[in-house]
């Protein structure tokens, strides 16, 4: 049979363990958010690069491609339209990749939240078990 002092020691140990667990989970959540922010920053960089590449491509290569299309037999009025369409498709693909990395849902620390839920269930189970003894 447990004495009141043993019970107090056990409760103190449980509180200490819970405190350490919560601190660890909070630190894990912070680390996960930092990682997600880095990924979002990379997405922003990719978006800027995509926009710059699209502008550079349009400014530096458009005329050469238009001339190449004309030499290949495309009529002069339609050659710029064809070149612009191809360049816009490339820019759209790059932008789509970048925007997917910028989703706000990437900030949510899903793994840490799942671990916290499991830990809470474990603690509830431990408390039920302790109250039965």
Backbone as CSV, one residue per row, in Angstrom:
resi,resn,N_x,N_y,N_z,CA_x,CA_y,CA_z,C_x,C_y,C_z
1,UNK,0.844,-1.178,0.000,0.000,0.000,0.000,0.890,1.242,0.000
2,UNK,0.461,2.213,-0.762,1.250,3.429,-0.905,0.932,4.405,0.217
3,UNK,1.979,5.014,0.710,1.794,6.039,1.736,1.503,7.357,1.034
4,UNK,0.979,8.332,1.762,0.724,9.643,1.151,2.010,10.258,0.587
5,UNK,3.135,10.023,1.255,4.409,10.571,0.768,4.806,9.899,-0.549
6,UNK,4.579,8.584,-0.640,4.866,7.878,-1.893,3.984,8.415,-3.023
7,UNK,2.738,8.670,-2.704,1.790,9.190,-3.693,2.242,10.578,-4.161
8,UNK,2.686,11.433,-3.204,3.152,12.769,-3.560,4.398,12.685,-4.447
9,UNK,5.306,11.762,-4.106,6.515,11.580,-4.919,6.129,11.130,-6.319
10,UNK,5.188,10.214,-6.418,4.740,9.714,-7.719,4.081,10.826,-8.531
11,UNK,3.276,11.647,-7.881,2.631,12.768,-8.576,3.681,13.778,-9.024
12,UNK,4.650,14.055,-8.168,5.734,14.971,-8.533,6.512,14.459,-9.726
13,UNK,6.807,13.157,-9.730,7.510,12.569,-10.873,6.678,12.679,-12.144
14,UNK,5.376,12.461,-12.007,4.475,12.554,-13.158,4.438,13.985,-13.695
15,UNK,4.375,14.968,-12.798,4.359,16.364,-13.219,5.669,16.722,-13.909
16,UNK,6.785,16.270,-13.364,8.090,16.534,-13.970,8.179,15.900,-15.359
17,UNK,7.728,14.665,-15.465,7.737,13.973,-16.762,6.838,14.698,-17.755
18,UNK,5.670,15.094,-17.301,4.742,15.821,-18.168,5.352,17.139,-18.619
19,UNK,5.993,17.843,-17.711,6.633,19.116,-18.042,7.719,18.917,-19.094
20,UNK,8.544,17.914,-18.920,9.595,17.621,-19.906,8.991,17.246,-21.255
21,UNK,7.944,16.470,-21.214,7.282,16.032,-22.437,6.710,17.228,-23.185
22,UNK,6.032,18.103,-22.471,5.430,19.277,-23.116,6.519,20.170,-23.699
23,UNK,7.603,20.395,-22.940,8.698,21.214,-23.461,9.287,20.595,-24.722
24,UNK,9.466,19.293,-24.703,10.008,18.609,-25.882,9.084,18.719,-27.076
25,UNK,7.801,18.573,-26.850,6.835,18.657,-27.952,6.753,20.080,-28.494
26,UNK,6.818,21.065,-27.623,6.796,22.453,-28.080,8.040,22.734,-28.912
27,UNK,9.186,22.249,-28.475,10.422,22.447,-29.236,10.329,21.738,-30.589
28,UNK,9.738,20.553,-30.614,9.546,19.838,-31.875,8.639,20.635,-32.808
29,UNK,7.570,21.207,-32.265,6.657,22.010,-33.086,7.383,23.233,-33.647
30,UNK,8.194,23.878,-32.809,8.960,25.037,-33.284,9.910,24.635,-34.414
31,UNK,10.595,23.522,-34.237,11.534,23.056,-35.261,10.797,22.744,-36.563
32,UNK,9.633,22.143,-36.444,8.866,21.801,-37.635,8.388,23.070,-38.349
33,UNK,7.966,24.066,-37.578,7.534,25.324,-38.184,8.712,26.008,-38.874
34,UNK,9.894,25.994,-38.231,11.078,26.581,-38.857,11.385,25.875,-40.185
35,UNK,11.304,24.563,-40.178,11.565,23.789,-41.396,10.546,24.149,-42.483
36,UNK,9.290,24.268,-42.094,8.249,24.608,-43.057,8.429,26.026,-43.596
37,UNK,8.874,26.956,-42.736,9.128,28.320,-43.197,10.280,28.349,-44.194
38,UNK,11.307,27.538,-43.944,12.416,27.467,-44.904,11.919,26.953,-46.259
39,UNK,11.064,25.952,-46.232,10.525,25.412,-47.490,9.683,26.466,-48.205
40,UNK,8.914,27.247,-47.435,8.111,28.306,-48.048,9.006,29.398,-48.624
41,UNK,10.094,29.715,-47.924,11.029,30.716,-48.438,11.627,30.232,-49.761
42,UNK,11.956,28.952,-49.807,12.481,28.394,-51.053,11.425,28.497,-52.151
43,UNK,10.177,28.271,-51.824,9.104,28.426,-52.802,9.019,29.856,-53.316
44,UNK,9.186,30.822,-52.414,9.166,32.229,-52.824,10.333,32.532,-53.754
45,UNK,11.501,31.994,-53.417,12.673,32.194,-54.272,12.426,31.578,-55.646
46,UNK,11.861,30.384,-55.675,11.562,29.742,-56.961,10.583,30.574,-57.790
47,UNK,9.621,31.183,-57.118,8.658,32.012,-57.832,9.343,33.230,-58.441
48,UNK,10.213,33.877,-57.686,10.951,35.026,-58.217,11.820,34.593,-59.388
49,UNK,12.508,33.466,-59.229,13.352,32.966,-60.319,12.498,32.680,-61.556
50,UNK,11.336,32.084,-61.355,10.451,31.794,-62.489,10.041,33.076,-63.202
51,UNK,9.726,34.099,-62.443,9.318,35.366,-63.051,10.480,36.031,-63.788
52,UNK,11.654,36.011,-63.178,12.828,36.601,-63.833,13.159,35.843,-65.115
53,UNK,13.135,34.510,-65.018,13.428,33.714,-66.209,12.419,33.976,-67.321
54,UNK,11.177,34.134,-66.943,10.155,34.417,-67.950,10.425,35.755,-68.630
55,UNK,10.784,36.759,-67.839,11.076,38.072,-68.420,12.332,38.042,-69.295
56,UNK,13.370,37.395,-68.781,14.611,37.298,-69.559,14.351,36.556,-70.859
57,UNK,13.624,35.446,-70.749,13.327,34.662,-71.946,12.528,35.474,-72.952
58,UNK,11.554,36.207,-72.450,10.734,37.018,-73.356,11.545,38.136,-74.009
59,UNK,12.426,38.742,-73.240,13.194,39.881,-73.767,14.366,39.463,-74.642
60,UNK,15.072,38.397,-74.275,16.292,38.040,-74.994,16.087,37.015,-76.104
61,UNK,15.162,36.108,-75.919,15.006,35.028,-76.893,13.809,35.193,-77.821
62,UNK,12.882,36.033,-77.457,11.650,36.133,-78.245,11.923,36.535,-79.691
63,UNK,12.718,37.535,-79.880,12.970,37.969,-81.251,13.695,36.899,-82.063
64,UNK,14.677,36.247,-81.437,15.400,35.194,-82.155,14.470,34.029,-82.496
65,UNK,13.600,33.675,-81.605,12.658,32.585,-81.867,11.632,32.973,-82.924
66,UNK,11.213,34.199,-82.881,10.271,34.672,-83.906,10.923,34.574,-85.288
67,UNK,12.179,35.018,-85.368,12.885,34.943,-86.657,13.080,33.490,-87.096
68,UNK,13.384,32.608,-86.131,13.550,31.198,-86.470,12.233,30.603,-86.967
69,UNK,11.122,31.007,-86.348,9.811,30.511,-86.790,9.500,30.997,-88.199
70,UNK,9.837,32.237,-88.455,9.606,32.777,-89.806,10.444,32.016,-90.829
71,UNK,11.714,31.746,-90.490,12.584,30.984,-91.394,12.078,29.554,-91.590
72,UNK,11.374,29.014,-90.585,10.841,27.655,-90.691,9.534,27.616,-91.464
73,UNK,9.015,28.781,-91.874,7.825,28.790,-92.712,6.580,29.325,-92.034
74,UNK,6.659,29.729,-90.781,5.493,30.319,-90.112,5.353,31.744,-90.629
75,UNK,4.120,32.159,-90.896,3.926,33.518,-91.416,4.347,34.541,-90.364
76,UNK,4.823,35.684,-90.838,5.356,36.725,-89.949,4.368,37.169,-88.874
77,UNK,3.086,37.334,-89.157,2.164,37.755,-88.088,1.960,36.671,-87.010
78,UNK,2.080,35.404,-87.362,1.820,34.323,-86.405,3.061,33.869,-85.645
79,UNK,4.229,34.172,-86.110,5.462,33.738,-85.441,5.573,34.291,-84.016
80,UNK,5.310,35.578,-83.758,5.391,36.070,-82.384,4.341,35.433,-81.459
81,UNK,3.182,35.126,-81.997,2.125,34.491,-81.196,2.564,33.100,-80.753
82,UNK,3.149,32.351,-81.672,3.628,31.012,-81.355,4.722,31.056,-80.288
83,UNK,5.672,31.945,-80.451,6.778,32.058,-79.495,6.245,32.478,-78.120
84,UNK,5.372,33.447,-78.078,4.813,33.906,-76.797,4.061,32.784,-76.085
85,UNK,3.327,31.983,-76.823,2.572,30.885,-76.213,3.506,29.869,-75.558
86,UNK,4.574,29.510,-76.245,5.526,28.552,-75.691,6.179,29.104,-74.426
87,UNK,6.615,30.357,-74.458,7.254,30.966,-73.291,6.288,31.068,-72.109
88,UNK,5.046,31.381,-72.356,4.063,31.470,-71.267,3.783,30.101,-70.645
89,UNK,3.791,29.055,-71.431,3.595,27.713,-70.890,4.736,27.349,-69.943
90,UNK,5.971,27.622,-70.331,7.133,27.348,-69.473,7.030,28.145,-68.170
91,UNK,6.691,29.430,-68.271,6.559,30.276,-67.086,5.440,29.776,-66.173
92,UNK,4.341,29.320,-66.743,3.216,28.824,-65.936,3.598,27.569,-65.157
93,UNK,4.337,26.680,-65.778,4.777,25.457,-65.084,5.679,25.811,-63.901
94,UNK,6.640,26.700,-64.109,7.528,27.114,-63.023,6.746,27.803,-61.890
95,UNK,5.817,28.652,-62.238,5.024,29.353,-61.230,4.159,28.384,-60.431
96,UNK,3.596,27.379,-61.095,2.763,26.396,-60.390,3.588,25.633,-59.354
97,UNK,4.803,25.236,-59.696,5.680,24.538,-58.747,5.975,25.439,-57.553
98,UNK,6.278,26.699,-57.812,6.614,27.640,-56.736,5.405,27.910,-55.837
99,UNK,4.248,28.105,-56.414,3.048,28.415,-55.624,2.662,27.237,-54.739
100,UNK,2.858,26.020,-55.204,2.521,24.864,-54.366,3.394,24.814,-53.117
101,UNK,4.610,25.344,-53.203,5.495,25.378,-52.029,5.106,26.494,-51.065
102,UNK,4.274,27.419,-51.482,3.882,28.557,-50.642,2.531,28.377,-49.956
103,UNK,1.979,27.183,-49.963,0.687,26.940,-49.308,0.777,27.240,-47.814
104,UNK,-0.186,27.978,-47.266,-0.179,28.257,-45.826,-0.270,26.987,-44.979
105,UNK,-0.854,25.943,-45.499,-0.985,24.706,-44.732,0.370,24.086,-44.412
106,UNK,1.421,24.503,-45.121,2.759,23.972,-44.844,3.301,24.468,-43.510
107,UNK,2.675,25.517,-42.933,3.128,26.052,-41.645,2.642,25.222,-40.460
108,UNK,1.611,24.428,-40.657,1.047,23.656,-39.555,1.983,22.500,-39.202
109,UNK,2.389,22.401,-37.927,3.287,21.308,-37.515,2.506,20.009,-37.306
110,UNK,2.184,19.329,-38.384,1.324,18.144,-38.327,1.937,17.011,-37.507
111,UNK,3.218,16.748,-37.693,3.854,15.638,-36.962,3.885,15.920,-35.474
112,UNK,4.219,17.146,-35.097,4.271,17.491,-33.676,2.882,17.412,-33.053
113,UNK,1.869,17.866,-33.766,0.500,17.809,-33.243,0.062,16.360,-33.033
114,UNK,0.397,15.489,-33.966,0.037,14.075,-33.827,0.741,13.450,-32.627
115,UNK,2.009,13.797,-32.449,2.749,13.265,-31.291,2.155,13.772,-29.987
116,UNK,1.753,15.034,-29.943,1.157,15.587,-28.730,-0.155,14.872,-28.395
117,UNK,-0.952,14.580,-29.418,-2.207,13.847,-29.178,-1.913,12.457,-28.624
118,UNK,-0.902,11.773,-29.202,-0.545,10.446,-28.692,-0.040,10.527,-27.259
119,UNK,0.769,11.535,-26.978,1.298,11.698,-25.628,0.179,11.979,-24.630
120,UNK,-0.785,12.798,-25.033,-1.911,13.098,-24.149,-2.705,11.825,-23.863
121,UNK,-2.917,11.010,-24.877,-3.634,9.742,-24.670,-2.849,8.823,-23.736
122,UNK,-1.542,8.782,-23.912,-0.698,7.954,-23.043,-0.786,8.427,-21.607
123,UNK,-0.737,9.747,-21.406,-0.837,10.288,-20.050,-2.193,9.991,-19.435
124,UNK,-3.258,10.111,-20.213,-4.597,9.783,-19.701,-4.645,8.321,-19.268
125,UNK,-4.057,7.473,-20.090,-4.047,6.046,-19.778,-3.240,5.789,-18.511
126,UNK,-2.099,6.467,-18.357,-1.282,6.307,-17.158,-2.050,6.772,-15.909
127,UNK,-2.767,7.880,-16.048,-3.519,8.394,-14.913,-4.661,7.454,-14.543
128,UNK,-5.306,6.863,-15.551,-6.361,5.875,-15.269,-5.784,4.667,-14.552
129,UNK,-4.619,4.228,-15.027,-3.962,3.064,-14.443,-3.554,3.368,-12.999
130,UNK,-2.990,4.566,-12.753,-2.578,4.947,-11.400,-3.758,5.067,-10.451
131,UNK,-4.894,5.547,-10.959,-6.049,5.713,-10.081,-6.674,4.364,-9.716
132,UNK,-6.417,3.364,-10.521,-6.952,2.038,-10.241,-6.094,1.261,-9.249
133,UNK,-4.841,1.682,-9.051,-3.955,0.969,-8.121,-3.969,1.590,-6.758
